[in-house]
Structure formats: structure tokens, C-alpha cells
Amino acid sequence: MSDALVAPRVLLGKAAPLVGVAVFGLALWVLQDWLRQQHYQELLRALAGLRDTALWQAVALTVAAYLVLTGYDLLAMRFIGRRVPSGSVATTAFVANALGNSFGDTLFTGAAVRFWTYTAAGLSAPEIGRVVLFCSLGFWLGFLLVGGVAFIADPVALPPALQGAGQTSRPLGVAFLALLACYVGLALLQAARGRPLAWRGLRVGLPSPALTLGQVAVAALDLCLMAAVFYVLLPPSAGIGLARCIAVFLVALVAGNVSLVPGGLGVFESAVVLLLGERVPASELAAALLVFRGLYYIAPLLAAASLLALRAGAPLVPRIGERSVAAARPVLAMTPAVMAAAVFAAGALLLFSGATPAVSGRIEVLGGVLALPLIEASHLLASLAGAALLLLARGLQRRLDAAWLLALLVLAAAAVLSLAKGWDYEEAIILGLVAAALLASRGQFHRRSSLLAEPFTAPWTAAVAIVLGASAFLVQFANRHALHAGLPWWAFALQAEAPRSLRAMVGATSLVALFGLYRLLRPGRPATPSPSAEDIERARPLVERSPRTYANLVLRGDKAVLFSAAQDAFLMYGRRGRSWVAMGDPVGSPAGARELRWRFRDLCDRYDGWCVFFEVGAQQRGEYAELGLGLTPLGEQARVELARFDLALPRHAGLRQARARLLRRGYRFELVPRESVALVAPALARVSDAWLAAKATHEKGFSNASFDVGYLAQFPVAVVRGEHGIVAFANVWRGAGRHELSVDLMRHLPTAPNGTMDFLFTELMLWGRAQGYRWFDFGMAPLAGAHAQREAPVWGRLATLLYQQGEPFYNFEGLRRYKAKFDPVWSPLYLASPGGVALPAILVDVTALMAGSLAGIVSRRGPRAAPAACRA
């Protein structure tokens, strides 16, 4: 069921990188054919001939465009009704767009950046989803307006294959404006009715007319400024009007966005060439495209890295106060992604530089200072460094400290090598800036894990392949005539640029190929192990030091256990279908817990599984956001504050009466020490068997205990004794530092008088209060609280609906009502998971783990949570 539900999505996700590589190859073929008669030196002359005024205008327009982009997020905050510091919003918008423009929706996305940042700022996953949807919708609304006006004002002739709708793009422009008018009409209709629109039971809340107008204005201005950057770089002699340039630009922009190629590299350029190649000289058009990508894509990415580096280094400056550091914390959540992107771009820069000849005149000057072997070695090593940075960027994205150190060393070495291979001081300055930004961000790379063991996903593999393909294209284009002349690749001479570039390309490709071969041939990981007795004993001291009682679940021995490298934390998990489900947060030190979350995520990625954490609190929302996991409400945890638990209060009259009634009838409470549990084990077994038979159920698992004398003997057991012996029992969990008291397995005889379990829990809480315990944990009431429904996104609501179908079998509402009479403090618990369309299948897997089997979910023989059950 789980695999079938998401199989199309999984197949599409795996095929997308291959499609991106194929589209990139097609784009290179188009560019190769277009540049067939062009020389590399002509391109250099066109670059040198760009007007200074055009360059400064392009810089100013780029700055203005990125300032306008902040309008999307500022309006989105008004849409969801949340107040987030404007500085954080502006920084998030800038970084999200810098990453999104440079890498598209492949390695990094604007949505992911917003998720990391706004999660740290306290926004819920549904709120962030609405922000992302608002920004995306705004872009397309602006596209409809600008495209409609441009296609009508200066229509573009359509190819014969697309002329079914007309000879030009004018009918398309009319259709765009009509669609925009329909949307605005719906927004006005909603405002007039005063409630969200509904269609077949689906409620759609559109932005207000004022916000819609703001969306359209921001997006239209954004697109016009972006197109204007490219427009001012075109030669005036080409006679391209602004409207025509905007129309061509929009077509190329969409082609790049849907190509699945990072940043639309090559695809955007190919689309522009197909539409303008006959009207603009090839060298001048290529120069405009190169400068545009450098100004609008690469420069903002480096600026974003520098900005976050300054924020990350702020705590080192004494004048920065504690409040400023706290305000910057949400923004720092995206630092690893930005640094990874900057290092990836630095690696690509080194490879592209190694594929092209040195700037004219510099190699001759350098030859008079350095020996030829040193120049040759520097050229090869710089390209190898570029390939290494492409691989290390993945480790930076996953916050590895080893990747940070190696990337810093490689960047520093590459800056020196850039000077030694061709006196490329501009390149060395860029590499130095990236290294400085990385150095200032040291605190964001805290994971200790094997760099070679990290999962290397298909999108990353495709991105590296695309960069290597672009480098090979540059080698062929820049050195076409020398290569065609038959100059051997092993030729060593000061002016032998083509063989030098070819050797560098082969070296970089070989390094990446060896890395891939190592990953293919390395031994596979063993199957998920069952915990040994030694594992349980290693975990026991950590359990005894944990203030939270759920850590005792590891002592059951039914879940696999993962330990941190320092043995100061552990994580327990089970598997069902594609779901790898960790029970709660890792137990142990904060550093060990952080390490284990990432290791568990890596383990899931390696086996193409879904990474899931069951019953976690909102306190670690940011940690799970770093893992790419969202929080879905599961229910509410009921905890009684023992210092305030007083039977004399009017609201506890029912408990007081039940206790008095059982005491009059001769029933008494006793806490059996664990050393004596074996003596009462036969009586406990009789109670358990009778309870199971009366409930027509079987033992559960994962988050709940089953009857096992060996397990019960590890804890004290609370019992209720009557005239004929034990009638009810529950094993007792005690948290370190007397922080928390709880129960796990609890059973009673069907003949026990009404109120027996009330009596047991009341006496146990009174005992805990006398012993100085702070809390009594009643566990979770699944799906409790109306806020769970409001907070859940669309797929979360569908998953919740599926989960609720267990109500006839699990009696969720009865469980909540039973716990509520003890007047607990309710706090939400969540499921941390990838979410999306996989969420319903994940919840089915989790429920099957708890039920013991998939059939146990729907069968009347499935586990039923009676009011006597404490934990969910």
C-alpha cells in the first residue's frame, strides 16, 4: 500500500536528474551549432568592448531587482497575519532568491530556505507553505501581466509547429491577460462575499484584492527589472526593443525553470539564441549572456554568502548584543546551504577557468617568474581542486565539520594555484572571499560523520555531471583550432593552452569518476540489527540519567539502537515498509542527539527510506527543519503537575470518591520493588491474560509494552490488591532527578470494581508527590485538540483522516476523556517526516508498527486502547 501510493512520485524524482542532464546536453548541442563559426578570441573582444555605462546600469538594475524581490515575503507575512522582523524577512528573501536563481529547484530551492529560516523564527509548516505558495503565485501573476502586455505590444513570430493558435504570440498575450483578469475577479468575489471561496467542499482562501494588487505589482516590476538587466547589455546596434527583449526573456526564463537543470544553465542561453541569434552578432550576444549570468546569478550568491558570514561572525564582535544574536539566529539556519552553494560555484569557476586559456599576456609574464613544470602542475591541481569542491559542497550542505575543514583548505590552496597557473588574481580574490565567508561560519558546521559515507543523491550527481559537461564544452570551444590541428594532449609548452586544458579536464573528470567508483564498490551496510544484551546494557546508564521516562522503551529490546560516536546518546527505531521510525527524540547529550538525528537521516537516505521521528516535541523544530523534515500534529501529551495535584479540589471529587469507595471495600495500593517482581509474576500474568481475553485483543508494540516478566522485572510495579489477590497492576518508570514519573504496561481483571485504575493512578501520583517528583506523564492522546486540524497541511489532513479511521478500534476520544479527568497539562506532540504525498503511507506504517501488523490496524482483533491504557 505504501509503495504503491507514492510510486509515481518516486519514479519521477529519480528520473528528473536524468531528464535535466539530457536537456542540458541538448542545450549544449544548440550552443555548439550556433558558435561553430565563432572564435574564443572574438568572445573576449566582445566582453572587453562592453560599454562601461551598460555595465553600471546592469549593476544598478540588479540591485534594484533584488530589493524588489523582498516585497514577495513582506506581503506574504501580511497574508498569513504573522509579524517577523523585517530584517529577517528581507535577508531570507534575498538569500532564497539568490539560491533559487542560481540553482533552480534542483539542489537548493527558495522554498527550502524559507522553510529553514521561518521555522527557526517560529512559523509552523502550514504557514510556511502558505508563504511559499503566495510568493510562487505572485511570480506567475506578474508573468501573466508582463507577458500579456509584451506579447501584444511587440508580438514574437511563432515557429510553424506552434502556429495553430496564430501566426504570432499576440493571441497568447490576450489569453494571459484574460487569465489574470479571471483571477482578480475571483479575489474581488471573495472580498465581496466576506468568506473564502468553496468548490466541491474545497475551501480556497485567496489574498485580498489589495494583496493581489501588491503581488502583481511586485512580480511585474521584478520581471521587468530582470529583463532590463539583460536588455542594457545588448548592443544598441541590434535594434532590439524593450518589449521584444522582455518577451524573449520571459520565454527563455520559463524554459530554464522547467528544464530541471540547475539555474537553467545552458537552457536559458539556448532559448535566447534561438529567438535572437539571427538579429544579434553571436559574440556580442554570448558576451551579454555571460555578463548577465555573472551579475544576476553568481554575484548575488557570493553576496549572500558574505552577508551570512557577517551574521555568523557577529557573536565574535563584542559590540553585538545578545538580542542581536538572537534575532540573527533564524537567518543563520540557511547558512550551510548558502555556503555549500558558494563552494559549489567556486568549484565550477575553477573548472571553467582551467578549461579556457589564460588572459592574453599573463602567461608570458608568469613564464618569466615560474618554471614551466610549476605552471603545468598548478593548472592541473587547480582543476582537481575544483572537482573536489563540487564533492565537498554536498558535505557542507549536511553540516559536516570535516567537509568545512577540507573545503577551507582546498579554497586557500586553490587561490594560490590560480595565481601560479595564469596570474588569475580575480579568481583568487573570489576564492579568498568564499574561504573567508566559510571561516566566519564555522559554528554552523558541527556534525561529525564520515565524509565518504554521506549519501550522494541523484540531483547532486546530475549537477556535478552538468558542470563537467560545461567544462568539456568550454575546452572544445576555447581551443577548437588547436585541437583540430592535432596538437597532442601530452605536449608541454608555455603556449600549449589546449593540451593543458585537456589534461586538467581529464584529471578533474577522473577524480570524480574515482569517487563514484568507490561509492559503487564499497561494501553494503548490513541489515538492521536487533539489539543485543550488550546494547541494552550500554543504553541503561543513559536511560538512568534521562529525565524523560520514554527512554525506558529501549529496555524492551524490540527496537534497533543507534549510539553516538561518543556513546553519550542513543536513538531507538523500527522499520515498516519504506518508513524508518525513530521513537521520540534521541536520548542523551544535546551534541550526541544532534549527531544521531543526522546519522539516522543518512541511514534512511542510503536505503531510499522515509526518515520519521514519532512523538517529538516542538522544541526541536529547528533541528528537524535542518533535516528537511516537517512536523505533523499527532495529538497531545498529558502530564500532571504533581505539586498541584490535590484530591481536596472540587474538580477531583470523582477521583476522591472512587478512592474512598475502594479503600472501604478493603482494596489497597502497593509499590512492589523490582527485586520482588518475580515473586508476583504469576499473579500479574493471570491479570494480563484475563485482560487480553476480555478485550479480544493482542499485545501491541513499538511505543507500547507487552507482557514480559523479564522486562517488568526491571522496574517497580504498582499493584492494587483485593481480598483474593492482585486485581490490577502497572509497571512504573522513574525519570532522573525526580523530574518525571510514568507507567507503561497496565492491566486489570475484568471483575475488578469500577474505579480500580483511577485508584491505582491516584495513589501512584500521591506517592510520587510525596517522593518529590515533579510530573506524572500520562502519555499521548492521539489527535487531541482542534489545533491539530488547523495546523495540519493538506496532506496532513488526509493522513489524519486515515488515522482517525482507527477510532472504532482504538477509542481515541475515550482515551482523551479518561486522561482529562486528572486535570493534566496538555502539550502537542508531532510526527517529524518528509511529509507531502508520502505522509498517509507513513502514518499507516507507523500505526502498523504499533499494532504489530498491517492487519492489526483494521481487524477487530487489533489492539484497542481502553481507558486503562496510559500511553498511546
N, C-alpha and C positions, 0 to 999 in steps of 0.2 A: 504493500500500500504506500509506504513512504517513498520508495524509489520511483514508483510509477507516477506519483503525484508531481514530482519535480524533474522527471527525466528530460522533457524537452528543454527546460531551463538549463540543466546541467550540460546537455549536448551543445546548446547554443553558446554557453560560456566557454566550453572547450574549443569550439570551432572559431569563435570570434578572433583570437590571436592569429590563427592561420589565415583567416579572411583579411585581416589587417596587413599581414606580410604580403599576401597576394596582391592586394590593392596597391601597396607601396611599390611592388615590382612593376605593376602596370604603369604607375606614375613615372617611375624612372625610365621606362621604355619611351613614354611620351616625351619626356625632357631630353632623352638621348637623341631622339629623332629630330627634335627642334634645334638642338645645339650641334647637330652634326657638322655644319659648316662654320661653326664659331671656334675661335681660339681663346685659350685661357688668358692670354695677354690682353685681348680685346675687352674681356670682362674686367680685368684690373684697371684698364684705362677708363672704362665707363664708371667704375667705382671712384676713381680719382677725380673724374670730371663732374661728379655730383655737386650742384651748387651749394655753397655754404648756407645761403638763406633757406634753401629747401630743407637742409638737414636740421637747422634750428627750428624751422616751422614744424617739422615732423616731431622733434623732441617736445616742443610745447604742446602740440596736439595730443601726443601720447600721455603726457602728464595730465592734461585736461580730461582725457578719456578715462583714465584710471580714477580720477577724482569723481567723475560722474558715476562710475560703477558702484561707489559706496551707497548711492541712492537706492539700489535694489534692496540692500539689507536694512537700511534705515526705514524704508517704507514697510518692509516685511515685519519689523518689530511692532509697528503701529497696527498692522493687520492682526497679529496674534495677541496684541494687548500686553506685551511684556516690556519692561524697562531694563535695558542692558546698557552699560556705559558706552557712550558714543565712540570713545577711543577704541574700545574692544571691537565694536561693530565695524568701524572704519578699517581697522587693521585686518580683521577677519575677511572683510570684503576684498581688500587689496590682495591679501595672500591667496585667498580662494580663487580669485580671477587670474592671478599670476600663474598659479599652478594649473588651473583649468585651461588657460590659453596655451601654455607650453606643452602640456601632456594630454590634453583632452580627457576622455573618460576611460583611459587605459590604466596607467599606473597610479595616478593621483587624480582626484576629482574635487571640484569645488564643493560638492555635497559632503564628501568625507571630511574636508577641512572644517566646514560648518558644523558637522556632527561632533568632531573632537572639541572645537572651541566652545560652542554653545552648550554642550553637555557639561563642560567644566564650569560654565557660567550659571548652571542651574536649570537650563531648559530641558524639558522632557523630550523623548524621542518623537512623539507625535507633533510637538510644537516645532521641533527642528525640521521634521518632514514638511510641515506647512510653510516654513521659511524657504526651504529648497524649492518646493513647488511654486511658491509665489515668485521667486526670482526667475525660475525657468519659464513660467508662464509669461512674465513680464518681457523676457527677451523675445519670445515668439510674437507677442502682441506688437512690440516695436518693429519686428521683422515684417509683419503684415503691413504696417503703416508705411515704413520706408520703402519696402519692396514694391508695394502697390503704387506709390507715387512715382518711384523711379522707373518702373516698367511701363507706366503710362506716359510719363514726361519724355522719355527717350527710350523707346522700346528696342529690345535686342532681337535680332533675327534668329529664329529658331532653326535648328537642323531639320532636314526633310522628315526624319523619323518622328519628330515631335510636332509637326505642323497640322495634326488633326484638329487641334484647338485654335488654330490660326497661324498666320504667317509669322507673327511676332509675339513678344511677351506681353503685349497690351491686354489681351483677354485675361491673362494670368494676373496682371495687376488689378484689373477690375474685380476678379474673384477674391484677391487678397483683401481689398477694401471692404467687399461685401461680408466676408467672414468677420473682419474686425467690427463692422457695424452690428452684426448679429450678436457678438459677444457683449459689446457695450449695451445693446438693447436688453440683454438678459440681466446685466448688472443694474440697469435702471429699473427693470421689472421687479427684481428682488428688493431694491430700495423702496419702491412704491408699496410692495406688499408687507414689508417690515419683517420678513422671515426668510430663511434660506429656501431656495428652490428645491422641489422634490420631483423625482421621476421614477415611477415604479418602486416606490419605497426607499429610493436612494436620495439622501439629502445632500445637496451641493451648496456650500456656503461660499459665494463669490465675494471678492473685495467690494467695498463700497464704490460708488461712481467716482468719488474724489481720489481714492487709492488707485482705481483703474486708470484714471487720467494720469496720475503720477507714474504708474508703471509704464504706460505708453510713452510718456514724455522722456523718462529716464532711458528707456531702451532705444527710442528713436535717436536721441542725442548721442548715446553710446555708439550705435552703429554708424551714424554719420561721422562722428569724430574718428572712429576706427578706419573708415573708408577714406577719410580726408588725409590721414597719415600716409596711406599708400598713394593717394592722388598727388600730393605735393612732391613725391619722389619721382613721379613720371616725368619724362622730358616734355617741356611745353610744345616742342615741335610736333609731337604726336597728334595734337589736336583732339585729345580725349576730353569730353565734357564731364563735369562733376556728376551729373545724373547718370551718364553711361558708366562712369567708373564705379558709382555706388551699386548699380545693377549687376555689373560683372563681379564686384567684390562680394555681394551677398550670395551669388550663385557659388562662387569659389569657397566661401566660408561654410556654407551648408555642406558642400562636397567634402571638405576637410573634416567637419564634425561627425559626419556619418560614416567616414571611411574606416574607423577603428584603428587608425594609425596615430601614434602619439603626436598631439599637436597638429595633426593633418599634414605632417612633414612630407613634402613632395606632392601630395594630392592637391592641396591649396594652390601650389605653384603651377601644377599641370592644368588645373581648371582655368587659371588666369591666362596661361599660354594659349590654350585652345580658343579663348574668347578674344584675346588682344594680340596674339602672336603675329597676326598679319598687319597690324597697324603700328606697332612699336618695334623698333630695332631690337634684335634678340639680346645683344649685350646690354643695352640700356634697360630693357625690361628685367633681365636677370639681376642687374645691379639694384634696381628698385625693390625687387622681391627679397634679395639678400638683406638689404638695409632695413626693410620693413620688418622682417622676422627678427633681426637683431634688436631693433628698437622696441618693438611692441611685445615680443615674446621673451627674449633672453635677458635684456636689461631689467625689466620688472622682476624677473625671477631672482636675479642677483640682488636687486634692491630689497626684495622680501627677505632673502637670507640675511642681509646686513641688518635690516630692521629687527628681525627676531634675535639676531646675535646681540644687538644692543639691549633688547629686553631681557635676554637670558643672562647677560652680564651685569644687569642692574644691581642685583644684591651685592656685587663686589664693590660697588661705589658707596661710600659711607653716607652721602647725602640722600640716597634713595631711602625713603622711609618704608616702614613695614606695610603701610596702607598701599603704597605704590606697588610694592612687590606683589601684594595680594591681588590688586587689580590686574596686574600683568599675567597672573597665573593662567587664566583661561586662554590667553593668546599663546602662551608657551606650549600648550598642548599640541599645536601643529608644528612645532619646531623640527622634530625628526623628519617629517615628511618634506618640509621645505629644504632642509639640509641634504636629504637624500636626492631631491630633485636637482639642487645646485651641484652636488658632486657628480651626478649622472651627466649633467650638462657640461661640466668641466672635463669629464672623460671623453665625451663626444667632441669637444673642442680640440683636445689633444690628438684624437684620431683624425679629425678633419685637417688639422694643421699638418700632421705627418703625411697626409695623402696629397698635399699640394706643395709646389716649390717654395723655397724661401723668398722673401721680399727681395726684389732686384737690388743688387749691390751689397747686401748684408753678408751673404755667404762669402764673397770675396774678401771683405774686411775681416770676417771671422777666421778665414783661412790663413791670414797673416798672423794670427794670435794663437790659434789652437791647431794641434796636429790633426790630420785627416782621420786617423782611427778614432780619435776622441769625438770628432763631429759625427762620424758614422754611428758610433756606439750611442751617443746622446740621442740621435734621431730614432734609432730602434727602441731604446729604453723609454723614450717619451711616449711612443705609441703603445708599448707594453703597459706603461703606467696608465694610459687612457683606458685600455681594456680592463685593467684591474679596478679602476674607479667605477666602471659600469657595474662590475660584480659587487663591489663593496657598498654601492648605493643601496642595494637590497638589504644588507645588514644594518645600515643606518636607519632605514625606514622601520626596522624592527627593533631599534634602540640598543643594538649590541655595543658594548664597550670596546670589544676587540675591533669591530668594524670602524669605530670612531678613531682609535689609535692608528690603525693601519692607513685609513683614509688621510689622516692628518700627515703622516709620514710620507705617503705617496704624493700628496699635493705639494709638500715642501720640496721633495726631490724633483718633481716634475717642473716646478718653477725654475729650478736651476738648470735642468735639462733643456728647457725651452730657450734659455739664453745660449746654451752651448751648441744647440743644433742649428740655429739660424738667427741668433740675436732677436728672438721674438719677445721683446720686452712687454708689448701689450698683453700677450698671452700670459707671461709670467706675472704681471700685475693682477690679472683676473684670477689666476690660480692662487696667488697670495691672499686676495680678498676672501675667496672661498675658504681657504685654510684659516684665516683669522676668524671668520664667522663660525666655523666649526669649533675652533678652540674656545670661543666665548660660550658655546652651547654645551660644554662638557657635561653639565649636570643633567641634561636630558637623555643621556645615553648610559643607562645603568644596568642593562641586562648582561649577565654573564652566561654565555652559551657558546657552543662550538660554532664557529663561523661556517665551516664546511657542512655542518649538519642542518643548517637552516633550509627550510623549503624554498625552492626557487620556482615560482609559479609560471604558467604559460604566458601571461601578459608580459612578465619581465623578460622571459626568453625571447619573445617576439620583439620587444623593444630593443634588446641588445642586437638581435639579428638585423633589425632595421638600421641601426646606427652603423653596423659593419657593412651592410649593403650600401648605405650612402657613402661611406668611406671608399669602398671599391669603385663606386661610380665616379667620385672625385679623382681617384688615381687615374682612371681611364680618360676622363675629360681633360684634366690639367696636363697630362703627359702623353696625350694621344699620339702626337707626331713622333716623339722619341720612342714610344713603344712600337709604333708601326715601322720604325726604322730598324727594328731588330736589335736594339741595344740590350745585351744580356742583363739579367737581374743581378748577377754576381759582379758586375762592373763597379769598381770603386774609384771615384774621381771627384774632385771638388765640385764640378759642374754636372755630375751624373745624378740629376734630381730624380729622374724616372726610376732607375733601379733602387735608389734609396727609399723612395715612397713605396715601391712594390715590396721591398723587404720588410718595411715597417708594417705594411698591411698584412703580409703573410704571418709575421710574428704575432701581431695582435689577434688575428683570427685563430692561430694555433693555440695561443694561451686560453682563449675562450673555449675552443674545442676540447682541450685537455681538461678544463674544469668540468665541462659537460660530460666527458667520458668518465671522469672519476665518479660523478654522481650516478651515472648509469650502472657502473660496475661495482659500486660499493656494496657490501653485504646488506641484505634486507634486515629490518628490525624484527625481532621475534614477536610471536603473538602476545596479546595482552596477558600478562601473568596473573595467576591467583596469588593473593598474599600468603607468604609463608609465616610460620610461627615466629621466625626471626623478624620479619617485617612488622608484625603486630607488636612485638616487644620493643622494637625501635620507635614505634609510634607512641607507645604507652607513656613515656615521660612527657612528651609533648601534649598528650591528652590531659595528663595530670596538672600541667601548667596552664592549660587553656581556661579562661573564664567562661567560655561558651560551652554548654553541655553537649551540643550536637556532635562535638569531636569524638564522643564515645561511640558513635556509629562505626568507627573504624575497627573496633574490637569485635564486631560481628564476624569479620573475616570473609564477607561476601563481596567485597569491592576491591578492585585493584588499587594499589597505593603507590604514589609517586612522591619521592623525597627530594628536597632541595639539595644542592651540592654540599652545603654546609651542615646538612642533617638537622637544620633548625626549623623545618616546616615540612608538612606533608599535605597531599591532596588525595582524596579518595574518589574513585569514579567507576562507572559501569558503562556498558555498551548495549545498544539495541538498534538494529538497522544501521543507518548511517549516523546515528546520534551517539556522540561520546559525552556522557553526562557526569559532570563533577557534582558531588554532594556538598553544597554550600561553598563558602569561601575557603581557600586553603587555611590550614590550622598552623600557627606558629608565628615566627617573627615577620614583621612587615616586609623586609627585604626578601626573605625566603618565599613569602606568599607571592610577591610580585614576580619573582623568578619562575615559580611554579605555574602561574597563570600563563605566561608566555610559553613555557615548555609544553604545557598541555595543549595550547593552541597549535604549536608546531607539530605535535604528535597527531592531532586531528587533521591538519593540512597534509601531512605526509601520507595519510591513508584516505584522503579525499572525504573526510568525515565532517560532520557538523559539530562545532565546539559549543558546548552547552554547560552552563552553571545553574544548578537548581537551588531555589530558595536562597537567594542572596539579597542583601540589603541595598538601599540606595546610597550608602556611604561611599561605596567603591565604584560609583557610576563612571567616574573619570577613568579608572583603571580598565574597566570593561570597554569603554569607548576607545581606548588605545588599541585594544584587541580587535576593534571593528565589530563589537557586539552591542546590540541594543537591549534595553530592559523591557520586558513584557510583564504586566501585573499578574501575579498568581493568586494572591489572597493577602490576608493579614495575620501577622503573628500576635498571639495573645499572651501577654506577660503581666503577671500580678505583682505589684509593688508590695512586698510583704510588710514593710513598716506601716503601711496604710490599711492592711487587711485586718478588719476588726468585726468580729461576729456581732458585736453590740449595735452596729449600724442598722438602721431600718432596711436598707437595701439588701442586707444579708439575712433577713428574717427567715427565708425559706431554708437556707443552709443551717441556721441556728436550730430550727425546729427539727430538721432531719437528724442532726447530730444528737439532740436531746432524746429523740424517739429511739434511736439505735442504742444509745447508752442505757436507757431504761430497760431495753429488752436484753441487755447483757452482752452486747457486742462491744469489742474493744479493739483499739488500734495498737499495732506493734511494729517496730522497725527491726527487722531481722538483720544482724550484721552479716557481711558476706561470708565470714568464716562458718556461719551456721546455715547457709542457704542449702547446702547439700542435704542437711537433715530434714528439711521441709520440702525437698524437691518432689517426692511422690505426691504430697498433697497439692502442690502447685500444678503438677501435671494433670491431676484429676479435674481441677478447676478449669484449666486450659482446654482440655478435651471436651468438657461439657459446654463451655462457651462456644467453641467452634461448631459443635453439633447443633446447638440451639440457633446459631446464626446462619447455618447452612453455608459456611464459607471455608476458606482455606488460608494458610499463612501468607502474609504479604512479604515484601522485601524492599531493598534499596534504602528508602528513607524510614522504614519501619522495621521493628524487630519481630522475629518469630520465636516460638518457644524452643529454647535450647538451654539445658541445665548448665552446660559449660559456660555459656555466655552469661546467664543470670547470676552464676556464682561469682562473677567479677564485681558485683555491686551489692549494696544493701537492698533488701526487698521490704517494701511496706505491705503489711497484710492486715486484713480485718478478720478477726476470729469470732466465731459464734459458739453456741453450745456444742455443736458437732464438729468443730474444727474450722479451718480456713475457708472463707467464702469469697474472698476477693484478694487480689494482690497487684502490685506494680513494682517493677524494679526502679531504683532511684539513681539518677545522675546528679553528681555534685560538681559544680564548677570551681576552679581555683580561686582563692581569695574570697570564698563565700559570696561570689558575685551572683551565682545563679543556681537554682535547684530545678530539676525537671524529672519527668518519668518517661519511660519508653514503652515497654510491653505491659499491658494491663488487661486483666481478665476477671470475671466474676461468675459465680454459679447462677444458672437460670432461676434457682429457687431463692437466691439472696433477696432480702427485703428491698423495697424501693428506697432509694436514697443511699444505698451502700457505697457507691462510688463517690457521691457527694461527701459522705462521711470520711472516706479514705483521703480525698484531696484536701478537705478542710483540716483534718488532723495533721496531714503532712505539711501543709502551709503554716499551721500554728507551730509545729516543731521547727520548721525552717526559720521562722521569725525569731523564735527563742534562741536558735543557734547563730543568729546574726547574718543569715542570708538576705540578700537584697531583693532578688527577683525569683518568682516561680514561673517557669516557661511552660505554657500550655501547648506550644507548637502552633501550626498554621491552620487557619480556617480557610480552605480554598475558595477563591473567587469572592471573598468577602469585601464588602464596601462598594458603593456605587461609583466611587472614583476610579476603580479598576476599569470599568467600562468606558468612562470618559477619557481615560489616559491611553487606552489601547489604540494603536493604529488599525487600519482596515483589516490587514491580515491577522492582527492580534485579536480583533473582534471575532473573526471567523474561527480562529483557533479556540477562543474562549467558548464560542457556541458549541464546538465539538466537545470540548472538555465538560461543558455543562450537561451533555447527554448522559454522563455518569451519575447524575443526581439520583435517579431511582435506585442505583446500586450503592452509592457512597453516602447518600444522605448528608450532603454538604450543608444545607440550611440547618438541619437538626444539630450538626456538629457545632456550627457557629452559635446557635441559640444556647446550647449547653455551656460553652465556654463563657458566653457573655454574662451569665448569672454570677460569675465570680468577680465581675467588675474589673476586667483586665485593661491594660493599656494596649491599644492596637497600633501596630506599625506595619507598613506594607512590605511584602516580600515579592521578589521578581524572579523571572527566568531570563538569564543573560544568554542570548543566542544570536545567530546571524539574522534571524527574522525573515521578513519577506514571505514569498510563497512557500518556503520550507517550514514556516512556523507551525501550521497544523500538523504536518507529519512529525515534527519534533515533539510536539505535545503528546501525540499518540505513542511515540517511542518512550517518552518519559512515563506516561501512565502505564504502559505495558511493563516497564521495569518495576514499578511499584506493585502492579498486580501479579507479577510473576510470570505472565504470559500475555500474548495479544488476545487470546480467547477470554482471559480473565476480566478484560475490560467490559465486554458485552454480555458475558454469561451471568446468570443468576447465581452461579457458584462463585462469582468473583467476590473479592473482598469488600465487605460492607462496613463502612465506618460508623459504628454505633456510638451513641453519646458517651459511652465509657471510654472510647478511644481518645487519646490525648493528642497525638502527633498526626499530621497529615501524611 
